[in-house]
Amino acid sequence: MPPDKAPTLHWMVVLVLGLCVNTLPFLCFAAYALDLRDLTAAAVTFFVAPIMLAIGATVGARIANARVLSAPGGLLEATVRWLPFSKRGKAEVFGQLIADMRQDYIEAIAARRQWRARAVVVHGYATFGVTLIVYIGSAGLKRVIEIWKLV
Amino acid sequence: MSDPKLPSETEADILRLLIGRGESYGLELVKASDGTLKRGTIYVTLARMTDKGFVESREETTPPDEYIGIKRRLYKATGLGERALRAVDHAQAMMLGKQVLA
């Protein structure tokens, strides 16, 4: 299965199973509320149904052994946006680093190597730290040399 | 101080790989280098080499993978990079030759 199709398929499995699991209790609650014409029961129905839906979706996902994938490195992307670096530095250095991490992560997930995928994320964060130090050090050294030449 | 127009050892390694492989992603260079190049430094080095004119880069033309969400860059050696690498290789050969004679 191509890795880019996986999240969509997983969502569909979660949705279908979640709806199946929840149809019966929802109907029971609705019938109970309408029959008694009790506003409290109706309110409970509307509060309980979403909770049941969420539980059902989780159970459905567990049964299907499915998991919704989210791209790793979101925190790194946010950090890069916040850092006072040039647009080019952000795109050509840190952006590429995050893209590489995601590429490796996809490959590991596609090969069903969960631990490898986790290791990729940990390694990605460590690499990001090293790059940050090298980038700042390199830029600082460049600036010192420029000032040295002026003096 | 060394001549800034000559590539360093790491830069020469990158140039050799780029000339041998053609246009490549940074990650491909790291994997092809057998541990010589590190992920933590490759893009900083490539950015520096771009400033020096040894390599040039472009964004991939295909839209980025939905999951990756970031356009990746392809790097290739420039004419100046190739000439600089030849100069370094020539200088190294000369030095080795002198050592052998001595």
gemmi code that builds the backbone of each chain (N, CA, C; Angstrom):
import gemmi

chains = {
    "A": [
        ("MET", (0.848, -1.191, 0.000), (0.000, 0.000, 0.000), (0.883, 1.241, 0.000)),
        ("PRO", (0.673, 2.173, -0.923), (1.512, 3.368, -0.919), (1.325, 4.140, 0.392)),
        ("PRO", (2.398, 4.635, 0.981), (2.276, 5.301, 2.273), (1.407, 6.541, 2.241)),
        ("ASP", (1.348, 7.232, 1.083), (0.558, 8.465, 1.053), (-0.942, 8.185, 1.026)),
        ("LYS", (-1.330, 6.932, 0.701), (-2.745, 6.583, 0.687), (-3.197, 6.079, 2.053)),
        ("ALA", (-2.228, 5.728, 2.894), (-2.553, 5.086, 4.164), (-3.463, 5.923, 5.064)),
        ("PRO", (-3.172, 7.223, 5.282), (-4.044, 7.977, 6.185), (-5.500, 8.001, 5.740)),
        ("THR", (-5.763, 8.159, 4.437), (-7.125, 8.227, 3.926), (-7.857, 6.917, 4.197)),
        ("LEU", (-7.186, 5.812, 3.901), (-7.792, 4.501, 4.102), (-8.081, 4.264, 5.581)),
        ("HIS", (-7.127, 4.631, 6.417), (-7.311, 4.447, 7.859), (-8.505, 5.248, 8.367)),
        ("TRP", (-8.628, 6.464, 7.869), (-9.762, 7.292, 8.283), (-11.090, 6.652, 7.895)),
        ("MET", (-11.103, 6.075, 6.687), (-12.350, 5.446, 6.219), (-12.705, 4.251, 7.102)),
        ("VAL", (-11.690, 3.456, 7.456), (-11.926, 2.291, 8.328), (-12.455, 2.756, 9.684)),
        ("VAL", (-11.791, 3.780, 10.207), (-12.203, 4.316, 11.511), (-13.639, 4.825, 11.455)),
        ("LEU", (-13.968, 5.534, 10.398), (-15.295, 6.128, 10.256), (-16.371, 5.044, 10.155)),
        ("VAL", (-16.150, 4.076, 9.280), (-17.158, 3.028, 9.061), (-17.367, 2.206, 10.326)),
        ("LEU", (-16.261, 1.760, 10.925), (-16.398, 0.944, 12.139), (-16.970, 1.758, 13.295)),
        ("GLY", (-16.539, 3.001, 13.380), (-17.057, 3.874, 14.443), (-18.561, 4.055, 14.317)),
        ("LEU", (-19.030, 4.269, 13.101), (-20.472, 4.443, 12.878), (-21.239, 3.160, 13.206)),
        ("CYS", (-20.678, 2.024, 12.781), (-21.336, 0.737, 13.045), (-21.476, 0.497, 14.543)),
        ("VAL", (-20.372, 0.736, 15.259), (-20.368, 0.481, 16.701), (-21.369, 1.396, 17.413)),
        ("ASN", (-21.544, 2.599, 16.866), (-22.353, 3.590, 17.575), (-23.810, 3.672, 17.139)),
        ("THR", (-24.143, 3.064, 16.054), (-25.513, 3.188, 15.559), (-26.517, 2.677, 16.585)),
        ("LEU", (-26.249, 1.513, 17.119), (-27.205, 0.888, 18.037), (-27.406, 1.698, 19.323)),
        ("PRO", (-26.311, 2.018, 20.057), (-26.541, 2.809, 21.278), (-27.186, 4.157, 20.998)),
        ("PHE", (-26.843, 4.772, 19.868), (-27.413, 6.072, 19.541), (-28.924, 5.952, 19.336)),
        ("LEU", (-29.326, 4.927, 18.607), (-30.755, 4.706, 18.370), (-31.487, 4.436, 19.683)),
        ("CYS", (-30.851, 3.648, 20.566), (-31.450, 3.348, 21.869), (-31.670, 4.614, 22.682)),
        ("PHE", (-30.622, 5.433, 22.705), (-30.719, 6.680, 23.464), (-31.805, 7.589, 22.884)),
        ("ALA", (-31.816, 7.678, 21.543), (-32.789, 8.545, 20.886), (-34.215, 8.069, 21.172)),
        ("ALA", (-34.431, 6.763, 21.073), (-35.758, 6.202, 21.333), (-36.176, 6.468, 22.777)),
        ("TYR", (-35.227, 6.292, 23.669), (-35.493, 6.509, 25.095), (-35.897, 7.959, 25.349)),
        ("ALA", (-35.165, 8.871, 24.732), (-35.440, 10.297, 24.933), (-36.778, 10.698, 24.332)),
        ("LEU", (-37.057, 10.234, 23.137), (-38.299, 10.622, 22.451), (-39.514, 10.013, 23.142)),
        ("ASP", (-39.334, 8.796, 23.595), (-40.442, 8.108, 24.231), (-40.861, 8.809, 25.512)),
        ("LEU", (-39.891, 9.186, 26.283), (-40.206, 9.854, 27.553), (-40.488, 11.334, 27.373)),
        ("ARG", (-40.106, 11.859, 26.186), (-40.216, 13.294, 25.913), (-39.603, 14.111, 27.057)),
        ("ASP", (-38.471, 13.615, 27.475), (-37.782, 14.258, 28.597), (-36.587, 15.029, 28.051)),
        ("LEU", (-36.539, 16.315, 28.295), (-35.454, 17.140, 27.760), (-34.091, 16.730, 28.319)),
        ("THR", (-34.094, 16.318, 29.571), (-32.833, 15.902, 30.201), (-32.257, 14.691, 29.468)),
        ("ALA", (-33.142, 13.740, 29.199), (-32.686, 12.531, 28.506), (-32.192, 12.874, 27.102)),
        ("ALA", (-32.893, 13.821, 26.445), (-32.474, 14.226, 25.103), (-31.098, 14.885, 25.148)),
        ("ALA", (-30.897, 15.716, 26.160), (-29.599, 16.388, 26.308), (-28.501, 15.362, 26.546)),
        ("VAL", (-28.815, 14.398, 27.408), (-27.831, 13.341, 27.689), (-27.484, 12.612, 26.396)),
        ("THR", (-28.519, 12.363, 25.596), (-28.298, 11.672, 24.318), (-27.283, 12.421, 23.459)),
        ("PHE", (-27.494, 13.737, 23.375), (-26.604, 14.509, 22.508), (-25.202, 14.653, 23.081)),
        ("PHE", (-25.093, 14.524, 24.418), (-23.757, 14.582, 25.013), (-23.062, 13.216, 24.958)),
        ("VAL", (-23.889, 12.184, 25.169), (-23.307, 10.838, 25.242), (-22.924, 10.330, 23.850)),
        ("ALA", (-23.753, 10.646, 22.857), (-23.509, 10.119, 21.509), (-22.113, 10.461, 20.974)),
        ("PRO", (-21.666, 11.715, 21.081), (-20.309, 11.997, 20.572), (-19.223, 11.234, 21.322)),
        ("ILE", (-19.433, 11.081, 22.636), (-18.429, 10.345, 23.425), (-18.386, 8.894, 22.960)),
        ("MET", (-19.594, 8.339, 22.776), (-19.670, 6.958, 22.303), (-19.041, 6.832, 20.914)),
        ("LEU", (-19.265, 7.862, 20.117), (-18.699, 7.846, 18.754), (-17.166, 7.814, 18.814)),
        ("ALA", (-16.619, 8.621, 19.711), (-15.165, 8.674, 19.852), (-14.621, 7.328, 20.329)),
        ("ILE", (-15.324, 6.750, 21.332), (-14.885, 5.439, 21.847), (-14.976, 4.393, 20.738)),
        ("GLY", (-16.098, 4.449, 20.029), (-16.300, 3.499, 18.930), (-15.234, 3.628, 17.858)),
        ("ALA", (-14.871, 4.850, 17.555), (-13.839, 5.075, 16.530), (-12.510, 4.491, 16.974)),
        ("THR", (-12.197, 4.688, 18.249), (-10.936, 4.158, 18.779), (-10.935, 2.641, 18.743)),
        ("VAL", (-12.079, 2.065, 19.208), (-12.202, 0.602, 19.211), (-12.120, 0.080, 17.774)),
        ("GLY", (-12.825, 0.767, 16.879), (-12.805, 0.369, 15.465), (-11.405, 0.393, 14.890)),
        ("ALA", (-10.674, 1.430, 15.256), (-9.300, 1.549, 14.758), (-8.438, 0.423, 15.309)),
        ("ARG", (-8.671, 0.086, 16.583), (-7.909, -1.007, 17.214), (-8.200, -2.332, 16.512)),
        ("ILE", (-9.505, -2.542, 16.253), (-9.903, -3.800, 15.596), (-9.251, -3.877, 14.214)),
        ("ALA", (-9.269, -2.763, 13.507), (-8.718, -2.749, 12.148), (-7.201, -2.643, 12.146)),
        ("ASN", (-6.627, -2.547, 13.338), (-5.184, -2.360, 13.473), (-4.729, -1.156, 12.641)),
        ("ALA", (-5.579, -0.156, 12.617), (-5.293, 1.024, 11.808), (-4.893, 2.181, 12.715)),
        ("ARG", (-4.092, 3.056, 12.164), (-3.685, 4.224, 12.926), (-3.585, 5.412, 11.978)),
        ("VAL", (-4.116, 6.542, 12.419), (-4.047, 7.731, 11.574), (-2.645, 8.312, 11.711)),
        ("LEU", (-1.977, 8.470, 10.575), (-0.601, 8.939, 10.603), (-0.545, 10.460, 10.561)),
        ("SER", (0.301, 11.000, 11.381), (0.553, 12.434, 11.270), (2.039, 12.604, 11.013)),
        ("ALA", (2.362, 13.604, 10.217), (3.767, 13.789, 9.841), (4.591, 14.192, 11.049)),
        ("PRO", (5.731, 13.551, 11.279), (6.581, 13.985, 12.388), (7.288, 15.288, 12.028)),
        ("GLY", (7.759, 15.983, 13.014), (8.518, 17.209, 12.743), (7.690, 18.470, 12.734)),
        ("GLY", (6.421, 18.367, 13.155), (5.570, 19.558, 13.219), (6.130, 20.587, 14.190)),
        ("LEU", (6.635, 20.083, 15.301), (7.228, 20.964, 16.316), (8.483, 21.648, 15.756)),
        ("LEU", (9.246, 20.884, 14.990), (10.462, 21.447, 14.386), (10.109, 22.538, 13.383)),
        ("GLU", (9.058, 22.282, 12.599), (8.615, 23.290, 11.613), (8.216, 24.588, 12.315)),
        ("ALA", (7.490, 24.427, 13.421), (7.059, 25.605, 14.187), (8.270, 26.336, 14.764)),
        ("THR", (9.245, 25.558, 15.234), (10.462, 26.148, 15.797), (11.219, 26.934, 14.726)),
        ("VAL", (11.310, 26.341, 13.542), (12.037, 26.997, 12.442), (11.358, 28.319, 12.079)),
        ("ARG", (10.026, 28.308, 12.061), (9.279, 29.532, 11.721), (9.597, 30.643, 12.721)),
        ("TRP", (9.821, 30.226, 13.956), (10.045, 31.188, 15.032), (11.488, 31.709, 15.051)),
        ("LEU", (12.421, 30.918, 14.551), (13.840, 31.282, 14.616), (14.151, 32.481, 13.702)),
        ("PRO", (15.058, 33.354, 14.141), (15.339, 34.561, 13.353), (16.379, 34.317, 12.259)),
        ("PHE", (16.152, 33.338, 11.414), (17.072, 33.035, 10.323), (16.498, 33.555, 9.009)),
        ("SER", (17.378, 33.604, 7.995), (16.908, 34.061, 6.686), (15.923, 33.048, 6.108)),
        ("LYS", (15.092, 33.538, 5.191), (14.096, 32.675, 4.558), (14.785, 31.533, 3.808)),
        ("ARG", (15.899, 31.887, 3.182), (16.657, 30.882, 2.423), (17.223, 29.809, 3.355)),
        ("GLY", (17.783, 30.248, 4.481), (18.339, 29.293, 5.455), (17.274, 28.359, 5.974)),
        ("LYS", (16.106, 28.921, 6.247), (14.997, 28.100, 6.756), (14.586, 27.049, 5.733)),
        ("ALA", (14.492, 27.481, 4.463), (14.003, 26.566, 3.419), (15.060, 25.567, 2.986)),
        ("GLU", (16.292, 26.049, 2.800), (17.320, 25.193, 2.194), (18.068, 24.340, 3.212)),
        ("VAL", (18.049, 24.724, 4.459), (18.765, 23.926, 5.466), (17.765, 23.165, 6.339)),
        ("PHE", (16.965, 23.890, 7.085), (16.107, 23.227, 8.068), (14.887, 22.553, 7.427)),
        ("GLY", (14.341, 23.195, 6.401), (13.207, 22.584, 5.701), (13.581, 21.249, 5.083)),
        ("GLN", (14.773, 21.209, 4.466), (15.231, 19.975, 3.823), (15.472, 18.874, 4.847)),
        ("LEU", (15.948, 19.295, 6.005), (16.216, 18.335, 7.094), (14.907, 17.665, 7.547)),
        ("ILE", (13.878, 18.466, 7.678), (12.572, 17.935, 8.090), (12.002, 17.034, 6.997)),
        ("ALA", (12.166, 17.472, 5.740), (11.680, 16.662, 4.604), (12.381, 15.307, 4.574)),
        ("ASP", (13.689, 15.314, 4.841), (14.446, 14.050, 4.864), (13.938, 13.125, 5.962)),
        ("MET", (13.688, 13.717, 7.125), (13.192, 12.913, 8.243), (11.854, 12.272, 7.877)),
        ("ARG", (10.982, 13.044, 7.253), (9.667, 12.520, 6.873), (9.796, 11.436, 5.800)),
        ("GLN", (10.723, 11.651, 4.873), (10.950, 10.659, 3.817), (11.370, 9.318, 4.442)),
        ("ASP", (12.324, 9.384, 5.365), (12.796, 8.162, 6.036), (11.670, 7.527, 6.854)),
        ("TYR", (10.872, 8.380, 7.479), (9.765, 7.906, 8.315), (8.747, 7.143, 7.455)),
        ("ILE", (8.423, 7.713, 6.305), (7.475, 7.069, 5.386), (8.007, 5.708, 4.951)),
        ("GLU", (9.284, 5.667, 4.616), (9.888, 4.403, 4.161), (9.820, 3.349, 5.256)),
        ("ALA", (10.088, 3.774, 6.499), (10.052, 2.826, 7.620), (8.628, 2.334, 7.871)),
        ("ILE", (7.654, 3.236, 7.802), (6.253, 2.862, 8.013), (5.781, 1.926, 6.904)),
        ("ALA", (6.169, 2.254, 5.656), (5.771, 1.421, 4.510), (6.337, 0.011, 4.644)),
        ("ALA", (7.526, -0.085, 5.276), (8.145, -1.403, 5.477), (7.649, -2.060, 6.766)),
        ("ARG", (6.674, -1.423, 7.416), (6.095, -1.908, 8.681), (7.161, -2.086, 9.762)),
        ("ARG", (8.079, -1.116, 9.798), (9.117, -1.154, 10.832), (8.861, 0.000, 11.803)),
        ("GLN", (7.987, -0.276, 12.763), (7.548, 0.755, 13.707), (8.716, 1.316, 14.524)),
        ("TRP", (9.586, 0.418, 15.000), (10.686, 0.876, 15.852), (11.681, 1.699, 15.058)),
        ("ARG", (11.869, 1.282, 13.816), (12.754, 2.042, 12.925), (12.170, 3.453, 12.724)),
        ("ALA", (10.839, 3.531, 12.546), (10.181, 4.829, 12.349), (10.374, 5.727, 13.576)),
        ("ARG", (10.234, 5.113, 14.763), (10.432, 5.902, 15.995), (11.876, 6.387, 16.088)),
        ("ALA", (12.797, 5.486, 15.740), (14.226, 5.846, 15.789), (14.528, 6.984, 14.815)),
        ("VAL", (13.851, 6.954, 13.667), (14.051, 8.016, 12.656), (13.660, 9.373, 13.244)),
        ("VAL", (12.552, 9.391, 13.979), (12.086, 10.658, 14.562), (13.083, 11.157, 15.613)),
        ("VAL", (13.524, 10.245, 16.485), (14.492, 10.630, 17.525), (15.780, 11.137, 16.866)),
        ("HIS", (16.232, 10.382, 15.884), (17.453, 10.774, 15.158), (17.257, 12.112, 14.438)),
        ("GLY", (16.058, 12.301, 13.907), (15.753, 13.550, 13.210), (15.851, 14.757, 14.135)),
        ("TYR", (15.324, 14.600, 15.337), (15.381, 15.708, 16.301), (16.833, 15.988, 16.705)),
        ("ALA", (17.611, 14.906, 16.903), (19.025, 15.074, 17.275), (19.786, 15.763, 16.141)),
        ("THR", (19.522, 15.339, 14.919), (20.181, 15.939, 13.750), (19.833, 17.424, 13.644)),
        ("PHE", (18.568, 17.721, 13.919), (18.118, 19.111, 13.884), (18.939, 19.954, 14.871)),
        ("GLY", (19.152, 19.404, 16.074), (19.938, 20.110, 17.099), (21.362, 20.351, 16.639)),
        ("VAL", (21.956, 19.309, 16.062), (23.338, 19.434, 15.575), (23.404, 20.491, 14.477)),
        ("THR", (22.455, 20.430, 13.555), (22.439, 21.389, 12.438), (22.289, 22.825, 12.948)),
        ("LEU", (21.436, 22.964, 13.950), (21.216, 24.299, 14.534), (22.529, 24.861, 15.072)),
        ("ILE", (23.266, 24.016, 15.783), (24.548, 24.454, 16.359), (25.537, 24.794, 15.241)),
        ("VAL", (25.619, 23.909, 14.242), (26.558, 24.127, 13.132), (26.186, 25.397, 12.365)),
        ("TYR", (24.892, 25.580, 12.128), (24.419, 26.735, 11.357), (24.735, 28.041, 12.084)),
        ("ILE", (24.421, 28.073, 13.376), (24.683, 29.291, 14.158), (26.197, 29.531, 14.241)),
        ("GLY", (26.947, 28.457, 14.493), (28.405, 28.567, 14.583), (29.008, 29.068, 13.280)),
        ("SER", (28.528, 28.507, 12.174), (29.039, 28.873, 10.854), (28.723, 30.338, 10.536)),
        ("ALA", (27.482, 30.738, 10.835), (27.077, 32.125, 10.565), (27.862, 33.096, 11.447)),
        ("GLY", (28.076, 32.701, 12.705), (28.825, 33.547, 13.642), (30.264, 33.717, 13.196)),
        ("LEU", (30.867, 32.604, 12.776), (32.259, 32.633, 12.320), (32.412, 33.522, 11.079)),
        ("LYS", (31.431, 33.406, 10.190), (31.438, 34.213, 8.965), (31.412, 35.704, 9.315)),
        ("ARG", (30.554, 36.036, 10.282), (30.425, 37.430, 10.690), (31.727, 37.934, 11.326)),
        ("VAL", (32.357, 37.081, 12.153), (33.612, 37.455, 12.811), (34.690, 37.718, 11.760)),
        ("ILE", (34.751, 36.859, 10.744), (35.758, 37.024, 9.677), (35.515, 38.323, 8.914)),
        ("GLU", (34.238, 38.621, 8.655), (33.902, 39.878, 7.958), (34.381, 41.092, 8.758)),
        ("ILE", (34.116, 41.050, 10.068), (34.523, 42.167, 10.928), (36.047, 42.254, 10.984)),
        ("TRP", (36.690, 41.094, 11.075), (38.156, 41.006, 11.111), (38.751, 41.653, 9.851)),
        ("LYS", (38.155, 41.366, 8.713), (38.646, 41.922, 7.446), (38.475, 43.447, 7.412)),
        ("LEU", (37.381, 43.931, 7.990), (37.124, 45.376, 8.022), (38.149, 46.073, 8.909)),
        ("VAL", (38.494, 45.429, 10.017), (39.463, 46.021, 10.954), (40.857, 45.903, 10.327)),
    ],
    "B": [
        ("MET", (45.810, 31.573, 5.659), (44.423, 31.157, 5.418), (44.325, 30.513, 4.027)),
        ("SER", (43.537, 29.446, 3.909), (43.431, 28.766, 2.628), (42.623, 29.607, 1.639)),
        ("ASP", (42.861, 29.338, 0.374), (42.148, 30.068, -0.674), (40.657, 29.730, -0.592)),
        ("PRO", (39.806, 30.728, -0.430), (38.377, 30.430, -0.287), (37.744, 29.848, -1.542)),
        ("LYS", (38.425, 29.960, -2.668), (37.856, 29.434, -3.911), (38.129, 27.934, -4.084)),
        ("LEU", (38.941, 27.360, -3.197), (39.192, 25.922, -3.281), (38.271, 25.188, -2.316)),
        ("PRO", (37.720, 24.059, -2.750), (36.804, 23.334, -1.863), (37.548, 22.622, -0.737)),
        ("SER", (36.896, 22.535, 0.410), (37.459, 21.775, 1.531), (37.322, 20.288, 1.221)),
        ("GLU", (37.799, 19.469, 2.147), (37.743, 18.020, 1.921), (36.288, 17.530, 1.800)),
        ("THR", (35.444, 18.010, 2.702), (34.020, 17.620, 2.664), (33.368, 18.120, 1.379)),
        ("GLU", (33.682, 19.361, 1.032), (33.108, 19.930, -0.200), (33.567, 19.140, -1.428)),
        ("ALA", (34.834, 18.712, -1.405), (35.346, 17.913, -2.528), (34.615, 16.573, -2.604)),
        ("ASP", (34.340, 15.978, -1.441), (33.579, 14.707, -1.415), (32.195, 14.904, -2.035)),
        ("ILE", (31.562, 15.999, -1.659), (30.216, 16.285, -2.192), (30.287, 16.494, -3.707)),
        ("LEU", (31.289, 17.233, -4.146), (31.435, 17.480, -5.588), (31.663, 16.180, -6.356)),
        ("ARG", (32.499, 15.295, -5.790), (32.748, 13.997, -6.448), (31.439, 13.220, -6.599)),
        ("LEU", (30.667, 13.215, -5.521), (29.387, 12.485, -5.565), (28.431, 13.105, -6.579)),
        ("LEU", (28.365, 14.419, -6.572), (27.441, 15.096, -7.492), (27.848, 14.894, -8.949)),
        ("ILE", (29.145, 14.912, -9.201), (29.618, 14.705, -10.584), (29.374, 13.253, -11.003)),
        ("GLY", (29.574, 12.338, -10.055), (29.367, 10.918, -10.366), (27.904, 10.543, -10.539)),
        ("ARG", (27.053, 11.105, -9.707), (25.640, 10.704, -9.684), (24.738, 11.603, -10.516)),
        ("GLY", (25.189, 12.814, -10.757), (24.309, 13.792, -11.391), (23.462, 14.470, -10.330)),
        ("GLU", (22.378, 15.065, -10.750), (21.530, 15.831, -9.826), (20.995, 14.926, -8.703)),
        ("SER", (21.178, 15.351, -7.465), (20.784, 14.488, -6.330), (20.190, 15.306, -5.189)),
        ("TYR", (19.420, 14.603, -4.363), (18.926, 15.190, -3.114), (20.038, 15.105, -2.073)),
        ("GLY", (19.946, 15.933, -1.047), (20.934, 15.900, 0.035), (20.976, 14.544, 0.726)),
        ("LEU", (19.802, 13.986, 0.955), (19.713, 12.692, 1.641), (20.384, 11.587, 0.819)),
        ("GLU", (20.229, 11.661, -0.499), (20.871, 10.667, -1.376), (22.394, 10.764, -1.269)),
        ("LEU", (22.886, 11.986, -1.153), (24.336, 12.176, -1.025), (24.841, 11.571, 0.279)),
        ("VAL", (24.079, 11.792, 1.360), (24.475, 11.244, 2.665), (24.517, 9.721, 2.592)),
        ("LYS", (23.495, 9.125, 1.994), (23.426, 7.657, 1.910), (24.527, 7.096, 1.007)),
        ("ALA", (24.835, 7.836, -0.064), (25.844, 7.349, -1.007), (27.265, 7.537, -0.489)),
        ("SER", (27.425, 8.351, 0.546), (28.785, 8.669, 1.008), (29.347, 7.620, 1.965)),
        ("ASP", (28.557, 6.658, 2.370), (28.999, 5.611, 3.309), (29.548, 6.201, 4.608)),
        ("GLY", (28.873, 7.163, 5.129), (29.248, 7.709, 6.433), (30.209, 8.881, 6.393)),
        ("THR", (30.702, 9.223, 5.232), (31.618, 10.368, 5.140), (30.867, 11.674, 5.404)),
        ("LEU", (29.665, 11.769, 4.846), (28.854, 12.977, 5.031), (27.805, 12.721, 6.102)),
        ("LYS", (27.542, 13.727, 6.911), (26.573, 13.600, 8.002), (25.330, 14.432, 7.700)),
        ("ARG", (24.223, 13.928, 8.184), (22.963, 14.644, 7.965), (22.961, 16.016, 8.635)),
        ("GLY", (23.651, 16.085, 9.769), (23.644, 17.330, 10.536), (24.395, 18.471, 9.881)),
        ("THR", (25.270, 18.137, 8.936), (26.104, 19.187, 8.337), (25.917, 19.332, 6.828)),
        ("ILE", (25.285, 18.352, 6.204), (25.230, 18.353, 4.733), (24.585, 19.619, 4.160)),
        ("TYR", (23.461, 20.057, 4.748), (22.754, 21.190, 4.152), (23.447, 22.528, 4.429)),
        ("VAL", (24.122, 22.591, 5.584), (24.902, 23.801, 5.860), (26.056, 23.883, 4.857)),
        ("THR", (26.693, 22.735, 4.622), (27.805, 22.694, 3.662), (27.306, 23.010, 2.249)),
        ("LEU", (26.180, 22.438, 1.875), (25.633, 22.693, 0.535), (25.270, 24.170, 0.354)),
        ("ALA", (24.743, 24.776, 1.410), (24.399, 26.212, 1.332), (25.670, 27.041, 1.132)),
        ("ARG", (26.725, 26.653, 1.851), (28.001, 27.368, 1.719), (28.565, 27.185, 0.302)),
        ("MET", (28.455, 25.956, -0.202), (28.964, 25.680, -1.558), (28.172, 26.440, -2.616)),
        ("THR", (26.880, 26.619, -2.356), (26.051, 27.411, -3.279), (26.545, 28.864, -3.291)),
        ("ASP", (26.856, 29.372, -2.096), (27.384, 30.746, -2.003), (28.699, 30.885, -2.767)),
        ("LYS", (29.524, 29.839, -2.698), (30.824, 29.883, -3.379), (30.688, 29.641, -4.887)),
        ("GLY", (29.539, 29.121, -5.297), (29.309, 28.867, -6.724), (29.722, 27.476, -7.171)),
        ("PHE", (30.026, 26.582, -6.221), (30.427, 25.218, -6.580), (29.232, 24.341, -6.957)),
        ("VAL", (28.101, 24.609, -6.351), (26.895, 23.843, -6.681), (25.729, 24.800, -6.909)),
        ("GLU", (24.722, 24.286, -7.585), (23.477, 25.052, -7.717), (22.319, 24.124, -7.389)),
        ("SER", (21.248, 24.707, -6.936), (20.116, 23.869, -6.525), (18.823, 24.417, -7.102)),
        ("ARG", (17.854, 23.536, -7.161), (16.510, 23.948, -7.609), (15.483, 23.113, -6.854)),
        ("GLU", (14.308, 23.664, -6.738), (13.222, 22.904, -6.105), (12.723, 21.852, -7.081)),
        ("GLU", (12.311, 20.711, -6.570), (11.764, 19.683, -7.459), (10.495, 20.218, -8.123)),
        ("THR", (10.299, 19.818, -9.372), (9.177, 20.373, -10.131), (7.852, 19.701, -9.773)),
        ("THR", (7.932, 18.426, -9.389), (6.703, 17.724, -9.014), (6.196, 18.273, -7.678)),
        ("PRO", (4.888, 18.309, -7.483), (4.386, 18.800, -6.200), (4.875, 17.907, -5.068)),
        ("PRO", (5.138, 18.484, -3.883), (5.687, 17.681, -2.790), (4.715, 16.604, -2.338)),
        ("ASP", (5.268, 15.528, -1.846), (4.464, 14.442, -1.302), (3.495, 15.025, -0.263)),
        ("GLU", (2.259, 14.558, -0.322), (1.216, 15.078, 0.579), (1.641, 14.960, 2.044)),
        ("TYR", (2.334, 13.881, 2.326), (2.731, 13.615, 3.709), (3.947, 14.454, 4.110)),
        ("ILE", (4.901, 14.608, 3.185), (6.120, 15.368, 3.508), (5.805, 16.858, 3.577)),
        ("GLY", (5.049, 17.354, 2.603), (4.556, 18.738, 2.668), (5.588, 19.815, 2.404)),
        ("ILE", (6.815, 19.431, 2.136), (7.881, 20.406, 1.884), (8.537, 20.049, 0.555)),
        ("LYS", (8.734, 21.063, -0.282), (9.396, 20.798, -1.566), (10.874, 20.524, -1.319)),
        ("ARG", (11.349, 19.415, -1.837), (12.755, 19.059, -1.642), (13.603, 19.690, -2.748)),
        ("ARG", (14.882, 19.833, -2.462), (15.781, 20.491, -3.406), (16.738, 19.495, -4.033)),
        ("LEU", (17.012, 19.724, -5.301), (17.979, 18.903, -6.036), (19.244, 19.733, -6.252)),
        ("TYR", (20.371, 19.097, -6.023), (21.657, 19.802, -6.139), (22.464, 19.221, -7.288)),
        ("LYS", (23.213, 20.103, -7.964), (24.151, 19.598, -8.977), (25.395, 20.489, -8.998)),
        ("ALA", (26.485, 19.900, -9.447), (27.760, 20.632, -9.481), (27.740, 21.623, -10.641)),
        ("THR", (28.363, 22.763, -10.437), (28.480, 23.751, -11.512), (29.824, 23.530, -12.229)),
        ("GLY", (30.023, 24.256, -13.294), (31.298, 24.191, -14.009), (32.456, 24.609, -13.104)),
        ("LEU", (32.212, 25.653, -12.319), (33.239, 26.126, -11.387), (33.568, 25.031, -10.365)),
        ("GLY", (32.542, 24.355, -9.887), (32.738, 23.263, -8.924), (33.589, 22.153, -9.518)),
        ("GLU", (33.303, 21.801, -10.757), (34.063, 20.728, -11.430), (35.524, 21.137, -11.600)),
        ("ARG", (35.740, 22.388, -11.995), (37.126, 22.867, -12.178), (37.855, 22.914, -10.840)),
        ("ALA", (37.158, 23.350, -9.808), (37.780, 23.428, -8.473), (38.156, 22.031, -7.980)),
        ("LEU", (37.287, 21.063, -8.251), (37.579, 19.692, -7.833), (38.791, 19.147, -8.586)),
        ("ARG", (38.850, 19.442, -9.887), (40.009, 18.979, -10.683), (41.296, 19.587, -10.132)),
        ("ALA", (41.221, 20.856, -9.740), (42.406, 21.536, -9.195), (42.851, 20.884, -7.889)),
        ("VAL", (41.877, 20.560, -7.039), (42.200, 19.927, -5.752), (42.802, 18.539, -5.989)),
        ("ASP", (42.176, 17.782, -6.868), (42.678, 16.436, -7.165), (44.099, 16.506, -7.740)),
        ("HIS", (44.311, 17.484, -8.615), (45.630, 17.655, -9.234), (46.662, 18.011, -8.163)),
        ("ALA", (46.288, 18.922, -7.267), (47.208, 19.334, -6.200), (47.543, 18.161, -5.283)),
        ("GLN", (46.542, 17.364, -4.975), (46.764, 16.191, -4.105), (47.703, 15.200, -4.790)),
        ("ALA", (47.473, 14.991, -6.081), (48.331, 14.058, -6.831), (49.766, 14.560, -6.851)),
        ("MET", (49.916, 15.852, -7.019), (51.259, 16.452, -7.035), (51.952, 16.246, -5.685)),
        ("MET", (51.200, 16.484, -4.607), (51.766, 16.335, -3.261), (52.180, 14.895, -3.015)),
        ("LEU", (51.321, 13.968, -3.401), (51.630, 12.551, -3.215), (52.866, 12.170, -4.030)),
        ("GLY", (52.930, 12.698, -5.229), (54.086, 12.436, -6.090), (55.368, 12.925, -5.456)),
        ("LYS", (55.325, 14.103, -4.863), (56.503, 14.678, -4.207), (56.917, 13.830, -3.016)),
        ("GLN", (55.909, 13.362, -2.262), (56.222, 12.543, -1.092), (56.891, 11.244, -1.521)),
        ("VAL", (56.382, 10.666, -2.607), (56.956, 9.408, -3.097), (58.414, 9.631, -3.508)),
        ("LEU", (58.670, 10.745, -4.218), (60.036, 11.041, -4.665), (60.971, 11.295, -3.485)),
        ("ALA", (60.468, 11.983, -2.474), (61.297, 12.289, -1.304), (61.593, 10.996, -0.537)),
    ],
}
model = gemmi.Model(1)
for chain_id, residues in chains.items():
    chain = gemmi.Chain(chain_id)
    for i, (resn, *xyz) in enumerate(residues, 1):
        res = gemmi.Residue()
        res.name, res.seqid = resn, gemmi.SeqId(i, " ")
        for name, pos in zip(("N", "CA", "C"), xyz):
            atom = gemmi.Atom()
            atom.name, atom.element = name, gemmi.Element(name[0])
            atom.pos, atom.b_iso = gemmi.Position(*pos), 0.0
            res.add_atom(atom)
        chain.add_residue(res)
    model.add_chain(chain)
structure = gemmi.Structure()
structure.add_model(model)
structure.setup_entities()
